[in-house]
Amino acid sequence: MPLEALTREAKALGAGALPLSESESEVSRVLQICNACRYCEGFCAVFPAMTRRLEFGKADVNYLANLCHNCGACLYSCQYATPHEFAVDVPRAMAKVRVGTYADYAWPPAFGALYARNGLTLALATAAGLALFLELAVAMKGSLLLPPLAGNFYAVFPHNLLVAMFAPIFLFAVLALTLGVRRFWRDVAPGKPSGAAIAEATHNALRLKYLDGGHGQGCNESDDAFTLWRRRFHHFTFYGFMLCFAATCVATLYHYLFQWDAPYALTSLPVVLGTAGGIGLLIGPAGLLWLNLRRDPERGDIAQNPMDRGFIALLLSTSLSGIALLVWRDTSAMALLLALHLGVVMALFLTLPYGKFAHGVFRGAALLKWSIEKRQPGTLQLSDE
């Protein structure tokens, strides 16, 4: 066996030999039952990935938990779910492990404890505190309601000051998420990715393929009925976020490359992209909050509701304050709205590595792991006896 393959196998065995937590042990127990039944094998990537294993160590459990999209199809189809004595509940068991994964792989490691405290109250308090700080900075100019400035944000906060405040926070968030998922990636020992595997994983992630329930009809939210709305609201949220990010990138190019200073016209590319993204970030998070409030409690870990709703609240606050700033940017309320919007955005960036946002990064890594793994020969040595 090549040295590289031996090294990967040793790492996988090492991670798999670590003691399991209570929630990881429950996933291992449930998957042993599912592996014997296999009724749900066609529902999503979790079950075919499961069948490539006979035992489930720590690395396997963490990988499969992040591969799970919590669509609920397996729970509503399971003959061993409560009130059966086996009490199989894959979505709930996987949800408890996922949040543990984020904490275990957080960087710096000491910050992993923030996941337990990243609730609605903390998120809103952080946003309010930062907004108040910025509003006080505006008040230092003499009033929160300055004379109309024709939408010139930099007359309130200079461009270089904003870059100095936000760039370090954004870069830290990217660094923390990258180093965290890198540690996860090493433990699950995926093997070398091919171009085909990367393309497939990217395609599945951007389409949110596994939010279709495995049959194209969608998730089970509050009852046995299927719905595609969770998938659609996720699309509004993700692509709304990406459009807002694109608007920031284009505005940066305008400023540094072309020396075009803000404010930009309503028909300019940064404003059009930002407006479309803001609308997406209104529709998507509002819909996800609505689904979260009516979701079957058997479908997940209710202890994580504060973290989920805190992140949704920050996204909604970001989009609402941004759209309000655009609408009233030529009025005397512009400085106040700008301070509020910047405070909320800063709170969002500060909590990105230690909140619900992490699930997209870890799930993307798990999807790539599955695309690599399915192209590899099976490792199970089963006799005919």
C-alpha positions in Angstrom: 0.0 0.0 0.0 1.4 3.5 -0.8 2.7 5.5 2.1 0.1 8.3 1.5 -2.7 5.8 1.7 -1.2 4.2 4.9 -1.0 7.6 6.5 -4.6 8.4 5.6 -5.7 5.1 7.0 -3.8 5.6 10.2 -5.3 9.0 10.7 -8.8 7.7 10.1 -8.2 4.8 12.6 -6.8 7.3 15.1 -9.8 9.6 14.9 -12.2 6.6 14.9 -10.6 5.1 18.0 -11.3 8.3 20.1 -14.0 7.8 22.7 -17.5 8.9 21.6 -19.5 11.5 23.4 -23.1 10.7 24.4 -24.6 12.3 21.3 -22.0 10.6 19.0 -22.8 7.2 20.7 -26.5 7.7 19.9 -25.7 8.4 16.2 -23.5 5.2 16.2 -26.4 3.2 17.8 -29.0 4.5 15.3 -26.8 3.9 12.3 -26.2 0.3 13.3 -30.0 -0.2 13.2 -30.3 1.7 9.9 -27.4 -0.3 8.4 -29.4 -3.5 9.1 -32.6 -2.1 7.7 -31.5 0.1 4.8 -35.1 1.1 3.9 -34.0 4.8 3.5 -30.9 4.0 1.3 -32.1 6.1 -1.6 -33.2 9.2 0.5 -29.9 11.1 0.7 -26.2 10.8 0.7 -26.0 9.8 4.3 -27.4 6.3 3.8 -25.3 5.1 0.9 -22.3 6.5 2.7 -23.4 4.6 5.8 -23.5 1.3 4.0 -19.7 1.6 3.3 -19.1 1.1 7.0 -19.9 -1.7 9.5 -18.7 0.4 12.6 -19.0 4.1 13.3 -16.1 5.8 15.0 -15.8 9.4 15.9 -14.6 10.6 12.5 -17.3 8.6 10.7 -20.1 10.0 13.0 -18.9 13.6 12.6 -18.7 13.2 8.8 -22.1 11.6 8.4 -23.7 14.1 10.8 -22.5 17.0 8.6 -23.6 15.2 5.5 -27.2 15.1 6.9 -29.3 18.0 5.7 -32.1 17.4 8.2 -34.8 17.0 5.6 -36.8 14.6 7.9 -37.7 12.1 5.2 -36.0 9.2 7.0 -37.9 10.0 10.3 -41.3 10.0 8.7 -40.6 6.8 6.9 -38.9 4.9 9.7 -40.7 1.9 11.2 -38.4 2.0 14.2 -39.1 5.6 15.2 -40.9 6.4 18.5 -43.0 4.8 19.9 -41.0 1.7 18.8 -38.6 0.6 21.5 -35.6 1.3 19.2 -36.6 5.0 19.2 -34.7 5.8 16.0 -34.5 9.5 15.2 -31.8 10.2 12.7 -32.4 14.0 12.3 -32.3 14.7 16.0 -29.3 12.6 16.7 -27.4 14.1 13.7 -28.3 17.6 14.8 -26.8 17.2 18.2 -23.6 15.9 16.8 -23.3 18.6 14.2 -23.2 21.4 16.7 -20.7 19.5 18.8 -18.5 19.2 15.6 -18.5 23.0 15.2 -17.4 23.4 18.8 -14.8 20.6 18.6 -13.2 22.0 15.5 -13.5 25.7 16.3 -10.4 27.9 16.0 -9.1 29.1 18.3 -10.2 26.0 20.2 -11.1 28.0 23.3 -13.8 29.8 21.3 -15.7 26.6 20.7 -17.6 27.3 23.9 -19.2 30.3 22.1 -21.6 27.9 20.3 -23.3 27.2 23.6 -24.0 30.9 24.1 -24.7 32.0 20.6 -28.4 32.6 21.0 -31.0 35.1 20.0 -30.3 37.3 23.0 -26.5 37.5 22.5 -26.9 38.1 18.8 -29.4 40.9 19.2 -27.5 42.4 22.2 -24.2 42.4 20.2 -26.0 44.1 17.3 -27.6 46.7 19.6 -24.3 47.4 21.4 -22.3 47.8 18.2 -25.1 50.0 16.7 -25.2 52.1 19.8 -21.4 52.5 19.7 -21.5 53.7 16.1 -24.5 56.0 16.8 -22.5 57.6 19.6 -19.7 58.1 17.1 -22.2 59.9 14.9 -23.4 61.9 17.8 -19.9 63.2 18.4 -20.4 65.3 15.2 -23.1 67.2 17.1 -26.3 65.3 16.2 -27.7 61.9 15.2 -29.7 63.7 12.5 -27.2 65.4 10.2 -28.2 67.6 7.3 -28.9 65.6 4.1 -25.5 64.5 2.6 -26.7 63.3 -0.8 -26.1 59.7 0.2 -22.4 60.3 0.9 -21.7 57.7 3.6 -18.1 58.6 3.8 -19.0 62.1 5.1 -20.1 60.3 8.2 -17.5 57.5 8.4 -14.4 57.9 6.2 -13.7 55.1 3.8 -10.4 54.2 5.4 -11.9 54.1 8.8 -14.5 51.6 7.7 -11.9 49.4 6.0 -9.8 49.5 9.2 -12.8 48.4 11.3 -14.3 45.7 9.1 -11.4 44.2 7.2 -9.7 42.6 10.3 -13.0 41.2 11.5 -13.9 39.7 8.1 -10.4 38.2 7.6 -10.5 36.7 11.1 -13.9 35.1 10.3 -12.5 33.6 7.1 -9.4 32.4 8.9 -11.3 30.9 11.8 -13.7 29.0 9.5 -10.9 27.8 7.2 -8.7 26.5 10.0 -11.6 24.8 11.7 -12.9 23.0 8.6 -9.2 22.1 7.7 -8.9 20.1 11.0 -12.3 18.4 10.3 -11.1 17.6 6.8 -7.9 16.0 8.1 -9.8 13.8 10.6 -12.3 12.4 8.1 -9.3 11.4 5.8 -11.2 11.9 2.5 -8.4 11.1 0.0 -7.3 13.2 -3.0 -10.2 15.1 -4.7 -10.6 14.7 -8.4 -11.9 17.4 -10.7 -15.1 15.3 -11.2 -15.6 15.0 -7.4 -15.1 18.7 -6.8 -17.5 19.6 -9.7 -20.2 17.2 -8.3 -19.9 18.4 -4.8 -20.1 22.0 -5.9 -23.1 21.3 -8.0 -24.9 19.5 -5.2 -24.1 22.3 -2.7 -25.3 25.1 -5.0 -28.5 23.2 -5.9 -29.1 22.1 -2.3 -29.7 18.7 -3.8 -30.4 16.9 -0.6 -33.1 19.2 0.6 -35.4 17.5 -2.0 -36.0 14.6 0.4 -34.3 12.1 -2.0 -37.4 12.0 -4.1 -37.7 15.5 -5.4 -40.7 16.5 -3.4 -38.9 18.3 -0.6 -38.6 18.1 3.2 -41.1 17.1 5.9 -41.5 20.2 8.1 -44.4 19.9 10.5 -46.2 16.8 9.3 -46.1 14.0 6.8 -46.6 16.5 3.9 -43.6 17.2 1.6 -42.6 20.8 0.8 -39.8 22.4 -1.2 -40.1 25.7 0.6 -37.2 25.0 2.9 -35.0 24.5 -0.1 -36.3 27.7 -1.8 -35.8 29.8 1.3 -32.3 28.5 1.6 -31.7 29.5 -2.0 -33.0 33.0 -1.4 -30.8 33.3 1.7 -27.6 32.0 0.2 -27.8 33.8 -3.2 -29.0 37.0 -1.5 -25.9 36.9 0.7 -23.7 36.3 -2.3 -25.3 39.1 -4.2 -24.6 41.5 -1.3 -21.0 40.2 -1.2 -20.7 40.8 -4.9 -22.0 44.3 -4.5 -19.3 45.0 -1.9 -16.6 43.5 -4.2 -17.8 45.6 -7.2 -17.9 48.8 -5.1 -14.3 48.0 -3.9 -13.2 47.8 -7.6 -14.9 51.0 -8.4 -13.2 52.8 -5.5 -9.6 51.4 -5.9 -9.4 50.5 -9.6 -11.4 53.2 -11.3 -11.2 55.9 -8.6 -15.0 56.2 -8.7 -16.2 57.4 -5.3 -19.5 56.6 -3.7 -22.4 57.4 -3.6 -23.3 55.4 -6.7 -26.5 55.9 -8.7 -29.5 53.7 -8.0 -29.0 52.1 -11.5 -25.3 51.3 -10.9 -24.1 47.8 -10.6 -23.2 47.8 -6.9 -26.6 49.3 -5.9 -28.5 46.9 -8.2 -26.6 43.9 -6.8 -27.0 45.1 -3.3 -30.8 45.7 -3.7 -31.4 42.3 -5.2 -29.3 40.7 -2.5 -31.2 42.6 0.2 -34.5 41.4 -1.1 -33.2 37.8 -1.1 -32.1 38.2 2.5 -35.5 39.4 3.4 -37.5 36.6 1.8 -35.1 33.8 2.7 -34.5 34.3 6.4 -38.2 35.3 7.0 -39.3 32.1 5.4 -36.7 30.0 7.3 -37.8 31.6 10.6 -41.4 30.7 9.8 -40.5 27.1 9.1 -38.3 27.0 12.2 -41.2 28.1 14.4 -43.5 25.4 13.1 -41.0 22.6 12.7 -41.7 19.2 14.3 -39.6 19.1 17.5 -38.8 15.5 16.7 -36.9 16.7 13.6 -34.0 18.3 15.4 -32.4 19.5 18.6 -34.6 22.2 20.2 -31.7 23.3 22.3 -30.2 24.8 19.1 -33.2 27.0 18.3 -31.7 30.1 20.0 -28.6 29.8 17.8 -30.6 29.2 14.7 -33.0 32.0 15.3 -30.2 34.4 16.4 -28.5 33.9 13.1 -31.7 34.4 11.2 -32.5 37.6 13.2 -29.1 39.0 12.3 -29.6 38.3 8.6 -33.0 39.9 8.7 -31.7 42.9 10.6 -28.9 43.3 8.1 -31.2 43.3 5.1 -33.9 45.5 6.7 -31.4 48.1 7.9 -29.6 48.0 4.5 -32.8 48.6 2.5 -33.9 51.3 4.9 -30.5 53.0 4.4 -30.9 52.8 0.6 -34.4 54.3 0.7 -33.6 57.2 3.0 -30.0 57.8 2.1 -30.7 61.3 0.8 -32.5 62.4 4.1 -31.3 63.6 7.4 -31.9 60.1 8.9 -29.0 58.7 6.7 -26.3 59.0 9.4 -28.5 57.3 12.0 -29.5 54.5 9.6 -25.9 54.0 8.5 -24.7 53.6 12.1 -27.4 51.1 12.7 -26.6 49.1 9.6 -22.9 49.0 10.2 -23.4 47.9 13.8 -25.6 45.0 12.6 -23.2 44.0 9.9 -20.3 44.1 12.3 -22.2 41.8 14.7 -22.9 39.4 11.9 -19.2 39.2 10.9 -18.2 38.8 14.6 -20.5 35.8 15.0 -20.0 34.1 11.6 -17.3 31.6 12.8 -19.2 30.7 16.0 -22.8 30.4 14.9 -25.2 28.8 12.4 -23.2 30.0 9.4 -20.6 27.3 10.1 -23.0 24.6 9.0 -22.7 25.6 5.4 -18.9 25.3 5.5 -18.8 21.9 7.2 -21.6 20.6 5.1 -19.8 21.6 1.9 -16.7 19.7 3.2 -18.8 16.6 3.9 -20.4 16.7 0.4 -16.9 16.8 -1.1 -15.9 13.9 1.1 -18.9 11.9 -0.2 -18.1 12.7 -3.8 -14.5 11.5 -3.3 -15.5 8.4 -1.3 -18.2 7.2 -3.7 -15.5 7.0 -6.5 -13.3 4.8 -4.3 -13.5 1.0 -4.2 -15.4 -0.4 -1.2 -13.3 -1.4 1.8 -15.6 -3.9 3.4 -14.4 -7.5 3.3 -17.6 -9.5 3.7 -17.6 -13.3 3.5 -20.4 -15.3 1.9 -21.0 -17.3 5.0 
